Amino acid sequence: MTTPGFQAYCRQKEDAALAAPLAGLTTIAEEAGGADLLSFGNGWTRRLFDGDFYRSAGPASPELPAVSLIVTQPDGQAVPRTLAVASSDAFGPTVPHLLHEGLTRVDADAVLGGLGAASSCNEVCSVWHPELVKLRAERGLPRHPVQVLVTNSCQTVFEGCLLLREPSLRVILVTRDSLVASARARLPDRPWVSVMGAGEPLDLRLALKQLREQGIAVVSAVGGRRVATTLLDAGLVTDLYVTVREPGSTASALSFYHGPPLVRRRLLAKAGRGAEGDIRFEHLVPPSVYAPGLRLGLRPSVLWR
């Protein structure tokens, strides 16, 4: 069953995706040889993305899902944004519609994000353009990824939350063990919403292990900063997708992170086309993704604070 409110939301998102004038991206560097990757795409995505889209074939540990993280820095400033969706005003239409609401999650079993502002509870993280919807279906995946909401406090007003009112969505609320009972009490008669305790204090590694036990093998993480920092600190990110506007850089986009140095190898670098020519997209992975005998000639990127 789908509620009228969710049907209207889906129509609005699909109409926006169809109306967006997508300029696309052009490959400026590709260093994927020897990497353990899965690639996917169709004629429409390959034309706009200038080739296949990649993700790591799996995490370092079989008990965890593969986790990608989207990081954006639209204005070249020192403080980035890690968002589910970059606005068209910040990047132009290609980044939000082809990447963030498209290729970065078209293969995801679940999308994971922090549950903070009330507006985040009304954002369904899915794919919307018909070509991307079709590609997701061809990969044997449900129409929408599982929506995983991480909250350390459960202070959000659940009653007005679109995600928690729509029976056709599968939603997992991740919180501290001590808040599980009270969260469940606030969600009566909503069997499509499950509440998961992930330790005390909240432990995202434990949460991801439990998600993997439930059959979730690929997770797209969309931030914000607390979730992003925790995932990076714990070494849980297998694919890092970074989008900036020049003169921003991948290192400056990650300036919010103050943990140990992040060592990543660059798989792809893309540049925007036409009026979006100052857009830069990079896909980075841990060195372990590459077969040991095939690393020569690949450029490591060491991303400090």
N, C-alpha and C positions, 0 to 999 in steps of 0.2 A: 504494500500500500504506500502510495506517495501522497503527501499533503499538498494542497493547492499552493501554499507558500513556497514549498520546495520546488514545485513545478515552475512557478514564476521565476524563482531564482535561477534555475537551470536555463530557462529560455533566455533570460537576460545575459547570462554568461556566454551561451552559445551564439547569440546574436552579436555580442561584442567581439567574439573571436572571429566570426565570419566577416564582420565589417572591417577588421583591422587590416591596414595596408602593410603587409609584411615585406620588408626589404630583403631580409635574410642575412646570412653571414658568409664570409669567404675564408678559407683555410690559409693561414700564414705560416704555420708550423705543425708538423705531425710526426710524432716520435713514438708510435705505438708498437713498432716491431719488437717481438719477443715478449710482449705483455700477455698475461692470462686474462683475456677480456671476453665479454659478450658484446656483440654489435647488433643493432637493429635499426629499422627505418623502412619507409616506403618511398615511392617516387616523389610524392609531395614533400616529405620531410628532407629527403636527400637533396632535392633542388634548393631548398631554403637553407639547410644547414651545411651544404656543400660536402655531403658524404654521410656515412653512417654515424650514429650516436653510439658511444661506448659506455659501459660500466664494468667494474671489476667482476670477474666470474664468481667471486665469493669472498668471505672474510677470512682472516687468518685462523680463526677457530670455528669448527663446525657447530658449536653450541650457540653461536651468535648469528644474526642476520647481517647481510651486507648493508652498510649504511652510507648514504651519500649526504653531503651537506651543501646547501646553497648559501653563498655569501655574496652580497651586493654592496657596491659603493658607487652611487650614482653621480656624485658631484666632485670627486677627487679630494675631498676633505679628509682629515686625519681620522674622523670618527665614522665608521661604516654603518650600514644597516644590514642586519640579517633578517630577511623577510620571506614570507610565503610568496608574495607577489610584488614585483617592482612596478611602480606606477608607470603608465605610458608617458606621463609628463617628465619623469626622470630619465627614461631610457629610450623612448619611442616604443612602437608596438611589438617589435620582433622579440625582445627579451621576455616580456611577460607572457606573450601568447605562444611563442614557439618553444621557449626554454622552460620558464618557471611553471607555467600551466600546461606544459607539453612534455618535451623529451626527457626532462629530469625526473618526471614521475609517471611516464606512460608505462614503465615496466615495474612500478612499485606495488608491492602488496599492501603497504601502509605508508601514510604520511604522518610524521611526528612533529609536533610543535608545542611550544609553551603556551599555556592557557593563562593569559594575563588580562589585557584590556577586554572589555565586554565585546568589542567588535571582533576579536579573534574567535569568539564563540559563534559568530554568524558567517564565517568564511569557510566554505567547503573546499578543501584542497583536492582538486581533481583535474582532469583534462576536459576541454570543452569544444575545441574545433573538431568537426566531424571526421577529418582525416586522422586526427590523433585518437579519437574515440574508436575508430575502425582499427587502427593499429593496435590499440590495447586489447580489443576483442580478438584480433588475430593471434595474439599471444596467450589467449586462453584465460584472461584475467577478468574479474568482475568489472562492471561499469565504473564504479568508484573505488578507490583504495580505502582500506580501513583508516578511520580517522583516530589517531592516537593523540590525546590531549594530556600534557604533563602539567601538573599543578602541585606546588609545595604547600598551598594554603587552603584550596577549595573555597576561596572567597568569592568567586564569580557567581553572579545570579543565574543559576541553572534554568530557572523557569522561562526566561526570555531567550534562550539559546537555540538558534536554528538547528545546530548539530544534534542537540539532545531531544528535538521534537520530531525528527524525521525517521520513521520506522524502516525505510529502505536503506538507511546507512548503518554500517557496523561501526560503533564508536567504543573506544577503550579509554577510560579515564585512569591515568596513572598518578598515584599520590603516595604520601607517607602511610605506613601501616596504621598509625594511630588515627588517621582520618577516614579509613575505609568504611567503617560502620556508619559514620555520620553522612558520608557522601552517598552511600547506598540508600539511606533513609530519605534523602532528598530527591531520589529518582524512582519513585514508586511506579509500577506498571510501565516500565520502559525496558523490555527485555533485550532490545537492540543495543543498549548501553551497558557495558560491564565496567566494574571498578576493580583496579588491580593495585594491590599494595606492593611497593617496591623498596621495602626496608625502612629503617629509621636511623639516620636521615635517609631521604630518598636517594636511591642508587640506580642510575640509568643503566649501568651494566646489568644489574639484576633484572631491571625491566625488560631490556632487550633479550636476555636469556629466556624470560617467560614468554615474550612475543614469539621467539623462535620455536618454543615448545608448542605454541598454538598454530604453527604452520606458516608464520610470517617470515619469509626468507629475504625480502628486499625492502628496505625502509628508506624513504626520502625524508630527510630532516630539514626543516625550514627555519630553525631558530626560535626565538630571539637569542640574545647574547648569552644568557645564563645557560640555556640548553646547548648552544653551539660550543661554548667554552668547556662545559662538562664533557661533551662527546670528544672534543679534541684532546683534552687533558688525559682522558682515559684510553686514548688510542683506539677509539671505536669507529672512526671515520675511514671508510675504504675509498671513497671518491669525493673529491673536493671540487665543486663547480663554482668558479669565481667570475663575476661580471663587474667591470668597472668602466667608467668613462675616463678617457685621457684628460689630464695627466695622471690619473690614479693608477696604482699598480696593485698586483696581487698582494705584495707584502703590506702595503698601506691599508688594503681592505681588511687585512687580518690584524690590524693594530690593536683591536679590542682584546686580543688574546695575549695573556701574560704568562703562559706556562712554559714548559721546556720547548726548545726549538723544534719546529715542525719540518721534517725532512720529507720532501715530496719530489717526485719526478713528473715532468710535464708531458702529458700525452698529446694534447691538442692546444693550439692557440688559434682563435678566430677573430676576425675584424668585421665590424658592421659594414653594410653597403650603403652607398648614396648618402642621404641626409643623416644616417646613423653611423657614419664612418669613424666616429671617435669612440665607438663601443669596442671593448675588448673582452673576449671570453676565453678562459683557460680551464682545462680539465687536468687535475693533478691527482696522483695516486702515491701510496707508499712504495718505496723501492722493492718491497717483497712481492709486488704484483708482477715484476719482471722475472723471467727465468734467469738464474745466476749466470749462465753462459752467454746471455744475449744482451748484456747491459752496456757493452762498449758503444760509444757514440751517443749515448743518451745523457742529456744534461740534467743533473740534479738541481733542484731549487731548495735552498735552505731558507725557510720563512721564519724569521725571528719575531720577537714581540711586535 
